[in-house]
Amino acid sequence: MSLLAEKVVLVTDASQGIVPAITERLGRNGATVAITHSSNREKTEAVVETI
C-alpha cells in the first residue's frame, strides 16, 4: 500500500517554483491531488498530465 493512499492534497497554483515537482511526487506516491491555478493554466495542465 502506498504511503499516501487515501490522502487528499490541495495544491494551489501548481505552475510555480518547485510546486510542480512536489505535486507530481504526491500523485506518484498515491495521494489524490486537487489542483488550482492562478497564474499559468498551461503549466498547471502539464502537471496534471504527468500525474
PDBQT receptor file of N, H, CA, C and O in Angstrom, charges set to zero:
ATOM      1  N   MET A   1       0.834  -1.179   0.000  1.00  0.00    +0.000 N 
ATOM      2  CA  MET A   1       0.000   0.000   0.000  1.00  0.00    +0.000 C 
ATOM      3  C   MET A   1       0.881   1.246   0.000  1.00  0.00    +0.000 C 
ATOM      4  O   MET A   1       1.904   1.301   0.683  1.00  0.00    +0.000 OA
ATOM      5  N   SER A   2       0.470   2.231  -0.768  1.00  0.00    +0.000 N 
ATOM      6  H   SER A   2      -0.361   2.186  -1.322  1.00  0.00    +0.000 HD
ATOM      7  CA  SER A   2       1.223   3.463  -0.893  1.00  0.00    +0.000 C 
ATOM      8  C   SER A   2       1.189   4.281   0.389  1.00  0.00    +0.000 C 
ATOM      9  O   SER A   2       0.213   4.253   1.138  1.00  0.00    +0.000 OA
ATOM     10  N   LEU A   3       2.264   5.000   0.623  1.00  0.00    +0.000 N 
ATOM     11  H   LEU A   3       3.057   5.023   0.015  1.00  0.00    +0.000 HD
ATOM     12  CA  LEU A   3       2.377   5.847   1.807  1.00  0.00    +0.000 C 
ATOM     13  C   LEU A   3       1.258   6.891   1.881  1.00  0.00    +0.000 C 
ATOM     14  O   LEU A   3       0.791   7.221   2.971  1.00  0.00    +0.000 OA
ATOM     15  N   LEU A   4       0.829   7.410   0.728  1.00  0.00    +0.000 N 
ATOM     16  H   LEU A   4       1.209   7.141  -0.157  1.00  0.00    +0.000 HD
ATOM     17  CA  LEU A   4      -0.184   8.465   0.712  1.00  0.00    +0.000 C 
ATOM     18  C   LEU A   4      -1.555   7.992   0.242  1.00  0.00    +0.000 C 
ATOM     19  O   LEU A   4      -2.430   8.811  -0.041  1.00  0.00    +0.000 OA
ATOM     20  N   ALA A   5      -1.746   6.692   0.157  1.00  0.00    +0.000 N 
ATOM     21  H   ALA A   5      -1.036   6.027   0.386  1.00  0.00    +0.000 HD
ATOM     22  CA  ALA A   5      -3.055   6.172  -0.242  1.00  0.00    +0.000 C 
ATOM     23  C   ALA A   5      -4.109   6.685   0.729  1.00  0.00    +0.000 C 
ATOM     24  O   ALA A   5      -3.869   6.783   1.933  1.00  0.00    +0.000 OA
ATOM     25  N   GLU A   6      -5.258   7.005   0.199  1.00  0.00    +0.000 N 
ATOM     26  H   GLU A   6      -5.453   6.926  -0.778  1.00  0.00    +0.000 HD
ATOM     27  CA  GLU A   6      -6.387   7.516   0.970  1.00  0.00    +0.000 C 
ATOM     28  C   GLU A   6      -6.164   8.912   1.528  1.00  0.00    +0.000 C 
ATOM     29  O   GLU A   6      -6.918   9.353   2.395  1.00  0.00    +0.000 OA
ATOM     30  N   LYS A   7      -5.144   9.617   1.050  1.00  0.00    +0.000 N 
ATOM     31  H   LYS A   7      -4.531   9.259   0.346  1.00  0.00    +0.000 HD
ATOM     32  CA  LYS A   7      -4.896  11.003   1.463  1.00  0.00    +0.000 C 
ATOM     33  C   LYS A   7      -5.280  11.925   0.309  1.00  0.00    +0.000 C 
ATOM     34  O   LYS A   7      -5.110  11.581  -0.861  1.00  0.00    +0.000 OA
ATOM     35  N   VAL A   8      -5.796  13.093   0.656  1.00  0.00    +0.000 N 
ATOM     36  H   VAL A   8      -5.934  13.373   1.607  1.00  0.00    +0.000 HD
ATOM     37  CA  VAL A   8      -6.169  14.100  -0.343  1.00  0.00    +0.000 C 
ATOM     38  C   VAL A   8      -5.327  15.334  -0.096  1.00  0.00    +0.000 C 
ATOM     39  O   VAL A   8      -5.182  15.784   1.041  1.00  0.00    +0.000 OA
ATOM     40  N   VAL A   9      -4.770  15.882  -1.171  1.00  0.00    +0.000 N 
ATOM     41  H   VAL A   9      -4.888  15.517  -2.095  1.00  0.00    +0.000 HD
ATOM     42  CA  VAL A   9      -3.907  17.048  -1.078  1.00  0.00    +0.000 C 
ATOM     43  C   VAL A   9      -4.469  18.143  -1.979  1.00  0.00    +0.000 C 
ATOM     44  O   VAL A   9      -4.822  17.879  -3.129  1.00  0.00    +0.000 OA
ATOM     45  N   LEU A  10      -4.555  19.363  -1.468  1.00  0.00    +0.000 N 
ATOM     46  H   LEU A  10      -4.268  19.578  -0.534  1.00  0.00    +0.000 HD
ATOM     47  CA  LEU A  10      -4.956  20.515  -2.271  1.00  0.00    +0.000 C 
ATOM     48  C   LEU A  10      -3.723  21.339  -2.557  1.00  0.00    +0.000 C 
ATOM     49  O   LEU A  10      -3.053  21.813  -1.640  1.00  0.00    +0.000 OA
ATOM     50  N   VAL A  11      -3.423  21.510  -3.842  1.00  0.00    +0.000 N 
ATOM     51  H   VAL A  11      -3.968  21.124  -4.587  1.00  0.00    +0.000 HD
ATOM     52  CA  VAL A  11      -2.261  22.289  -4.262  1.00  0.00    +0.000 C 
ATOM     53  C   VAL A  11      -2.775  23.546  -4.949  1.00  0.00    +0.000 C 
ATOM     54  O   VAL A  11      -3.535  23.469  -5.914  1.00  0.00    +0.000 OA
ATOM     55  N   THR A  12      -2.356  24.706  -4.446  1.00  0.00    +0.000 N 
ATOM     56  H   THR A  12      -1.738  24.769  -3.661  1.00  0.00    +0.000 HD
ATOM     57  CA  THR A  12      -2.764  25.965  -5.061  1.00  0.00    +0.000 C 
ATOM     58  C   THR A  12      -1.637  26.480  -5.940  1.00  0.00    +0.000 C 
ATOM     59  O   THR A  12      -0.499  26.618  -5.492  1.00  0.00    +0.000 OA
ATOM     60  N   ASP A  13      -1.959  26.757  -7.175  1.00  0.00    +0.000 N 
ATOM     61  H   ASP A  13      -2.884  26.644  -7.538  1.00  0.00    +0.000 HD
ATOM     62  CA  ASP A  13      -1.033  27.245  -8.195  1.00  0.00    +0.000 C 
ATOM     63  C   ASP A  13       0.136  26.298  -8.409  1.00  0.00    +0.000 C 
ATOM     64  O   ASP A  13       1.267  26.574  -8.008  1.00  0.00    +0.000 OA
ATOM     65  N   ALA A  14      -0.160  25.185  -9.044  1.00  0.00    +0.000 N 
ATOM     66  H   ALA A  14      -1.078  24.961  -9.370  1.00  0.00    +0.000 HD
ATOM     67  CA  ALA A  14       0.839  24.134  -9.271  1.00  0.00    +0.000 C 
ATOM     68  C   ALA A  14       1.802  24.442 -10.408  1.00  0.00    +0.000 C 
ATOM     69  O   ALA A  14       2.518  23.548 -10.860  1.00  0.00    +0.000 OA
ATOM     70  N   SER A  15       1.837  25.685 -10.883  1.00  0.00    +0.000 N 
ATOM     71  H   SER A  15       1.256  26.411 -10.517  1.00  0.00    +0.000 HD
ATOM     72  CA  SER A  15       2.709  26.008 -12.015  1.00  0.00    +0.000 C 
ATOM     73  C   SER A  15       3.956  26.792 -11.609  1.00  0.00    +0.000 C 
ATOM     74  O   SER A  15       4.763  27.131 -12.474  1.00  0.00    +0.000 OA
ATOM     75  N   GLN A  16       4.137  27.087 -10.338  1.00  0.00    +0.000 N 
ATOM     76  H   GLN A  16       3.481  26.812  -9.635  1.00  0.00    +0.000 HD
ATOM     77  CA  GLN A  16       5.212  27.978  -9.913  1.00  0.00    +0.000 C 
ATOM     78  C   GLN A  16       6.288  27.272  -9.101  1.00  0.00    +0.000 C 
ATOM     79  O   GLN A  16       5.992  26.378  -8.309  1.00  0.00    +0.000 OA
ATOM     80  N   GLY A  17       7.539  27.679  -9.304  1.00  0.00    +0.000 N 
ATOM     81  H   GLY A  17       7.779  28.406  -9.947  1.00  0.00    +0.000 HD
ATOM     82  CA  GLY A  17       8.658  27.217  -8.487  1.00  0.00    +0.000 C 
ATOM     83  C   GLY A  17       8.811  25.707  -8.461  1.00  0.00    +0.000 C 
ATOM     84  O   GLY A  17       8.753  25.048  -9.499  1.00  0.00    +0.000 OA
ATOM     85  N   ILE A  18       9.008  25.162  -7.263  1.00  0.00    +0.000 N 
ATOM     86  H   ILE A  18       9.056  25.698  -6.419  1.00  0.00    +0.000 HD
ATOM     87  CA  ILE A  18       9.197  23.719  -7.116  1.00  0.00    +0.000 C 
ATOM     88  C   ILE A  18       7.880  22.973  -6.944  1.00  0.00    +0.000 C 
ATOM     89  O   ILE A  18       7.860  21.747  -6.836  1.00  0.00    +0.000 OA
ATOM     90  N   VAL A  19       6.791  23.717  -6.920  1.00  0.00    +0.000 N 
ATOM     91  H   VAL A  19       6.808  24.713  -7.008  1.00  0.00    +0.000 HD
ATOM     92  CA  VAL A  19       5.485  23.102  -6.678  1.00  0.00    +0.000 C 
ATOM     93  C   VAL A  19       5.126  22.035  -7.720  1.00  0.00    +0.000 C 
ATOM     94  O   VAL A  19       4.565  21.008  -7.335  1.00  0.00    +0.000 OA
ATOM     95  N   PRO A  20       5.414  22.215  -9.013  1.00  0.00    +0.000 N 
ATOM     96  CA  PRO A  20       5.097  21.142  -9.965  1.00  0.00    +0.000 C 
ATOM     97  C   PRO A  20       5.761  19.812  -9.605  1.00  0.00    +0.000 C 
ATOM     98  O   PRO A  20       5.123  18.762  -9.679  1.00  0.00    +0.000 OA
ATOM     99  N   ALA A  21       7.016  19.851  -9.224  1.00  0.00    +0.000 N 
ATOM    100  H   ALA A  21       7.534  20.704  -9.165  1.00  0.00    +0.000 HD
ATOM    101  CA  ALA A  21       7.726  18.607  -8.871  1.00  0.00    +0.000 C 
ATOM    102  C   ALA A  21       7.138  17.978  -7.614  1.00  0.00    +0.000 C 
ATOM    103  O   ALA A  21       6.988  16.758  -7.541  1.00  0.00    +0.000 OA
ATOM    104  N   ILE A  22       6.808  18.793  -6.638  1.00  0.00    +0.000 N 
ATOM    105  H   ILE A  22       6.930  19.784  -6.697  1.00  0.00    +0.000 HD
ATOM    106  CA  ILE A  22       6.206  18.276  -5.406  1.00  0.00    +0.000 C 
ATOM    107  C   ILE A  22       4.845  17.663  -5.711  1.00  0.00    +0.000 C 
ATOM    108  O   ILE A  22       4.511  16.594  -5.202  1.00  0.00    +0.000 OA
ATOM    109  N   THR A  23       4.063  18.342  -6.542  1.00  0.00    +0.000 N 
ATOM    110  H   THR A  23       4.334  19.211  -6.956  1.00  0.00    +0.000 HD
ATOM    111  CA  THR A  23       2.733  17.858  -6.904  1.00  0.00    +0.000 C 
ATOM    112  C   THR A  23       2.821  16.517  -7.616  1.00  0.00    +0.000 C 
ATOM    113  O   THR A  23       2.061  15.597  -7.313  1.00  0.00    +0.000 OA
ATOM    114  N   GLU A  24       3.738  16.408  -8.553  1.00  0.00    +0.000 N 
ATOM    115  H   GLU A  24       4.355  17.155  -8.799  1.00  0.00    +0.000 HD
ATOM    116  CA  GLU A  24       3.931  15.149  -9.273  1.00  0.00    +0.000 C 
ATOM    117  C   GLU A  24       4.314  14.025  -8.301  1.00  0.00    +0.000 C 
ATOM    118  O   GLU A  24       3.803  12.911  -8.409  1.00  0.00    +0.000 OA
ATOM    119  N   ARG A  25       5.191  14.310  -7.378  1.00  0.00    +0.000 N 
ATOM    120  H   ARG A  25       5.606  15.215  -7.291  1.00  0.00    +0.000 HD
ATOM    121  CA  ARG A  25       5.630  13.299  -6.411  1.00  0.00    +0.000 C 
ATOM    122  C   ARG A  25       4.468  12.847  -5.529  1.00  0.00    +0.000 C 
ATOM    123  O   ARG A  25       4.320  11.656  -5.256  1.00  0.00    +0.000 OA
ATOM    124  N   LEU A  26       3.647  13.795  -5.086  1.00  0.00    +0.000 N 
ATOM    125  H   LEU A  26       3.768  14.763  -5.308  1.00  0.00    +0.000 HD
ATOM    126  CA  LEU A  26       2.482  13.444  -4.271  1.00  0.00    +0.000 C 
ATOM    127  C   LEU A  26       1.561  12.482  -5.027  1.00  0.00    +0.000 C 
ATOM    128  O   LEU A  26       1.092  11.486  -4.476  1.00  0.00    +0.000 OA
ATOM    129  N   GLY A  27       1.314  12.802  -6.302  1.00  0.00    +0.000 N 
ATOM    130  H   GLY A  27       1.695  13.611  -6.750  1.00  0.00    +0.000 HD
ATOM    131  CA  GLY A  27       0.462  11.934  -7.117  1.00  0.00    +0.000 C 
ATOM    132  C   GLY A  27       1.061  10.565  -7.333  1.00  0.00    +0.000 C 
ATOM    133  O   GLY A  27       0.359   9.558  -7.241  1.00  0.00    +0.000 OA
ATOM    134  N   ARG A  28       2.361  10.513  -7.621  1.00  0.00    +0.000 N 
ATOM    135  H   ARG A  28       2.931  11.332  -7.695  1.00  0.00    +0.000 HD
ATOM    136  CA  ARG A  28       3.025   9.224  -7.822  1.00  0.00    +0.000 C 
ATOM    137  C   ARG A  28       3.028   8.382  -6.560  1.00  0.00    +0.000 C 
ATOM    138  O   ARG A  28       3.059   7.153  -6.630  1.00  0.00    +0.000 OA
ATOM    139  N   ASN A  29       2.997   9.032  -5.414  1.00  0.00    +0.000 N 
ATOM    140  H   ASN A  29       2.972  10.030  -5.357  1.00  0.00    +0.000 HD
ATOM    141  CA  ASN A  29       3.013   8.308  -4.141  1.00  0.00    +0.000 C 
ATOM    142  C   ASN A  29       1.619   7.966  -3.639  1.00  0.00    +0.000 C 
ATOM    143  O   ASN A  29       1.459   7.554  -2.490  1.00  0.00    +0.000 OA
ATOM    144  N   GLY A  30       0.607   8.132  -4.487  1.00  0.00    +0.000 N 
ATOM    145  H   GLY A  30       0.737   8.467  -5.421  1.00  0.00    +0.000 HD
ATOM    146  CA  GLY A  30      -0.718   7.629  -4.171  1.00  0.00    +0.000 C 
ATOM    147  C   GLY A  30      -1.740   8.619  -3.665  1.00  0.00    +0.000 C 
ATOM    148  O   GLY A  30      -2.893   8.247  -3.444  1.00  0.00    +0.000 OA
ATOM    149  N   ALA A  31      -1.358   9.867  -3.475  1.00  0.00    +0.000 N 
ATOM    150  H   ALA A  31      -0.421  10.170  -3.654  1.00  0.00    +0.000 HD
ATOM    151  CA  ALA A  31      -2.321  10.858  -2.989  1.00  0.00    +0.000 C 
ATOM    152  C   ALA A  31      -3.307  11.234  -4.089  1.00  0.00    +0.000 C 
ATOM    153  O   ALA A  31      -2.967  11.240  -5.272  1.00  0.00    +0.000 OA
ATOM    154  N   THR A  32      -4.517  11.545  -3.682  1.00  0.00    +0.000 N 
ATOM    155  H   THR A  32      -4.792  11.540  -2.721  1.00  0.00    +0.000 HD
ATOM    156  CA  THR A  32      -5.473  12.165  -4.591  1.00  0.00    +0.000 C 
ATOM    157  C   THR A  32      -5.151  13.647  -4.552  1.00  0.00    +0.000 C 
ATOM    158  O   THR A  32      -5.163  14.258  -3.483  1.00  0.00    +0.000 OA
ATOM    159  N   VAL A  33      -4.861  14.234  -5.712  1.00  0.00    +0.000 N 
ATOM    160  H   VAL A  33      -4.850  13.738  -6.581  1.00  0.00    +0.000 HD
ATOM    161  CA  VAL A  33      -4.393  15.618  -5.760  1.00  0.00    +0.000 C 
ATOM    162  C   VAL A  33      -5.432  16.498  -6.441  1.00  0.00    +0.000 C 
ATOM    163  O   VAL A  33      -5.857  16.222  -7.563  1.00  0.00    +0.000 OA
ATOM    164  N   ALA A  34      -5.835  17.558  -5.752  1.00  0.00    +0.000 N 
ATOM    165  H   ALA A  34      -5.489  17.782  -4.841  1.00  0.00    +0.000 HD
ATOM    166  CA  ALA A  34      -6.708  18.586  -6.324  1.00  0.00    +0.000 C 
ATOM    167  C   ALA A  34      -5.836  19.808  -6.572  1.00  0.00    +0.000 C 
ATOM    168  O   ALA A  34      -5.108  20.253  -5.684  1.00  0.00    +0.000 OA
ATOM    169  N   ILE A  35      -5.916  20.351  -7.793  1.00  0.00    +0.000 N 
ATOM    170  H   ILE A  35      -6.508  19.990  -8.514  1.00  0.00    +0.000 HD
ATOM    171  CA  ILE A  35      -5.014  21.433  -8.189  1.00  0.00    +0.000 C 
ATOM    172  C   ILE A  35      -5.819  22.644  -8.649  1.00  0.00    +0.000 C 
ATOM    173  O   ILE A  35      -6.816  22.517  -9.359  1.00  0.00    +0.000 OA
ATOM    174  N   THR A  36      -5.361  23.822  -8.225  1.00  0.00    +0.000 N 
ATOM    175  H   THR A  36      -4.551  23.926  -7.648  1.00  0.00    +0.000 HD
ATOM    176  CA  THR A  36      -5.911  25.072  -8.750  1.00  0.00    +0.000 C 
ATOM    177  C   THR A  36      -4.799  25.811  -9.480  1.00  0.00    +0.000 C 
ATOM    178  O   THR A  36      -3.619  25.501  -9.314  1.00  0.00    +0.000 OA
ATOM    179  N   HIS A  37      -5.179  26.774 -10.277  1.00  0.00    +0.000 N 
ATOM    180  H   HIS A  37      -6.138  27.026 -10.412  1.00  0.00    +0.000 HD
ATOM    181  CA  HIS A  37      -4.165  27.594 -10.934  1.00  0.00    +0.000 C 
ATOM    182  C   HIS A  37      -4.594  29.051 -10.874  1.00  0.00    +0.000 C 
ATOM    183  O   HIS A  37      -5.784  29.362 -10.903  1.00  0.00    +0.000 OA
ATOM    184  N   SER A  38      -3.610  29.939 -10.789  1.00  0.00    +0.000 N 
ATOM    185  H   SER A  38      -2.643  29.686 -10.766  1.00  0.00    +0.000 HD
ATOM    186  CA  SER A  38      -3.920  31.362 -10.813  1.00  0.00    +0.000 C 
ATOM    187  C   SER A  38      -3.039  32.137 -11.766  1.00  0.00    +0.000 C 
ATOM    188  O   SER A  38      -3.371  33.259 -12.149  1.00  0.00    +0.000 OA
ATOM    189  N   SER A  39      -1.914  31.549 -12.156  1.00  0.00    +0.000 N 
ATOM    190  H   SER A  39      -1.644  30.637 -11.845  1.00  0.00    +0.000 HD
ATOM    191  CA  SER A  39      -1.004  32.322 -12.995  1.00  0.00    +0.000 C 
ATOM    192  C   SER A  39      -0.746  31.714 -14.371  1.00  0.00    +0.000 C 
ATOM    193  O   SER A  39      -0.599  32.459 -15.340  1.00  0.00    +0.000 OA
ATOM    194  N   ASN A  40      -0.687  30.406 -14.489  1.00  0.00    +0.000 N 
ATOM    195  H   ASN A  40      -0.806  29.801 -13.702  1.00  0.00    +0.000 HD
ATOM    196  CA  ASN A  40      -0.344  29.816 -15.775  1.00  0.00    +0.000 C 
ATOM    197  C   ASN A  40      -1.109  28.508 -15.977  1.00  0.00    +0.000 C 
ATOM    198  O   ASN A  40      -0.699  27.446 -15.509  1.00  0.00    +0.000 OA
ATOM    199  N   ARG A  41      -2.205  28.616 -16.669  1.00  0.00    +0.000 N 
ATOM    200  H   ARG A  41      -2.538  29.479 -17.049  1.00  0.00    +0.000 HD
ATOM    201  CA  ARG A  41      -3.062  27.438 -16.867  1.00  0.00    +0.000 C 
ATOM    202  C   ARG A  41      -2.354  26.330 -17.641  1.00  0.00    +0.000 C 
ATOM    203  O   ARG A  41      -2.504  25.155 -17.306  1.00  0.00    +0.000 OA
ATOM    204  N   GLU A  42      -1.590  26.682 -18.662  1.00  0.00    +0.000 N 
ATOM    205  H   GLU A  42      -1.468  27.636 -18.934  1.00  0.00    +0.000 HD
ATOM    206  CA  GLU A  42      -0.923  25.672 -19.481  1.00  0.00    +0.000 C 
ATOM    207  C   GLU A  42       0.073  24.850 -18.665  1.00  0.00    +0.000 C 
ATOM    208  O   GLU A  42       0.118  23.627 -18.799  1.00  0.00    +0.000 OA
ATOM    209  N   LYS A  43       0.865  25.504 -17.828  1.00  0.00    +0.000 N 
ATOM    210  H   LYS A  43       0.828  26.497 -17.720  1.00  0.00    +0.000 HD
ATOM    211  CA  LYS A  43       1.826  24.772 -16.992  1.00  0.00    +0.000 C 
ATOM    212  C   LYS A  43       1.105  23.883 -15.993  1.00  0.00    +0.000 C 
ATOM    213  O   LYS A  43       1.527  22.757 -15.731  1.00  0.00    +0.000 OA
ATOM    214  N   THR A  44       0.011  24.397 -15.434  1.00  0.00    +0.000 N 
ATOM    215  H   THR A  44      -0.332  25.312 -15.646  1.00  0.00    +0.000 HD
ATOM    216  CA  THR A  44      -0.756  23.597 -14.484  1.00  0.00    +0.000 C 
ATOM    217  C   THR A  44      -1.339  22.367 -15.159  1.00  0.00    +0.000 C 
ATOM    218  O   THR A  44      -1.311  21.276 -14.588  1.00  0.00    +0.000 OA
ATOM    219  N   GLU A  45      -1.866  22.527 -16.364  1.00  0.00    +0.000 N 
ATOM    220  H   GLU A  45      -1.888  23.413 -16.828  1.00  0.00    +0.000 HD
ATOM    221  CA  GLU A  45      -2.403  21.385 -17.105  1.00  0.00    +0.000 C 
ATOM    222  C   GLU A  45      -1.323  20.367 -17.416  1.00  0.00    +0.000 C 
ATOM    223  O   GLU A  45      -1.581  19.163 -17.415  1.00  0.00    +0.000 OA
ATOM    224  N   ALA A  46      -0.103  20.845 -17.684  1.00  0.00    +0.000 N 
ATOM    225  H   ALA A  46       0.107  21.823 -17.685  1.00  0.00    +0.000 HD
ATOM    226  CA  ALA A  46       1.011  19.933 -17.937  1.00  0.00    +0.000 C 
ATOM    227  C   ALA A  46       1.330  19.103 -16.685  1.00  0.00    +0.000 C 
ATOM    228  O   ALA A  46       1.658  17.921 -16.792  1.00  0.00    +0.000 OA
ATOM    229  N   VAL A  47       1.233  19.719 -15.507  1.00  0.00    +0.000 N 
ATOM    230  H   VAL A  47       0.966  20.679 -15.421  1.00  0.00    +0.000 HD
ATOM    231  CA  VAL A  47       1.453  18.996 -14.260  1.00  0.00    +0.000 C 
ATOM    232  C   VAL A  47       0.378  17.922 -14.097  1.00  0.00    +0.000 C 
ATOM    233  O   VAL A  47       0.675  16.789 -13.717  1.00  0.00    +0.000 OA
ATOM    234  N   VAL A  48      -0.857  18.282 -14.382  1.00  0.00    +0.000 N 
ATOM    235  H   VAL A  48      -1.098  19.202 -14.691  1.00  0.00    +0.000 HD
ATOM    236  CA  VAL A  48      -1.966  17.327 -14.274  1.00  0.00    +0.000 C 
ATOM    237  C   VAL A  48      -1.726  16.123 -15.188  1.00  0.00    +0.000 C 
ATOM    238  O   VAL A  48      -1.983  14.986 -14.795  1.00  0.00    +0.000 OA
ATOM    239  N   GLU A  49      -1.247  16.363 -16.373  1.00  0.00    +0.000 N 
ATOM    240  H   GLU A  49      -1.038  17.287 -16.692  1.00  0.00    +0.000 HD
ATOM    241  CA  GLU A  49      -0.991  15.270 -17.328  1.00  0.00    +0.000 C 
ATOM    242  C   GLU A  49       0.063  14.297 -16.806  1.00  0.00    +0.000 C 
ATOM    243  O   GLU A  49       0.017  13.113 -17.140  1.00  0.00    +0.000 OA
ATOM    244  N   THR A  50       1.010  14.768 -15.995  1.00  0.00    +0.000 N 
ATOM    245  H   THR A  50       1.047  15.729 -15.723  1.00  0.00    +0.000 HD
ATOM    246  CA  THR A  50       2.070  13.881 -15.513  1.00  0.00    +0.000 C 
ATOM    247  C   THR A  50       1.620  13.012 -14.341  1.00  0.00    +0.000 C 
ATOM    248  O   THR A  50       2.257  12.009 -14.019  1.00  0.00    +0.000 OA
ATOM    249  N   ILE A  51       0.529  13.402 -13.716  1.00  0.00    +0.000 N 
ATOM    250  H   ILE A  51       0.012  14.216 -13.977  1.00  0.00    +0.000 HD
ATOM    251  CA  ILE A  51       0.053  12.634 -12.550  1.00  0.00    +0.000 C 
ATOM    252  C   ILE A  51      -0.724  11.500 -13.040  1.00  0.00    +0.000 C 
ATOM    253  O   ILE A  51      -1.230  10.708 -12.245  1.00  0.00    +0.000 OA
TER     254      ILE A  51
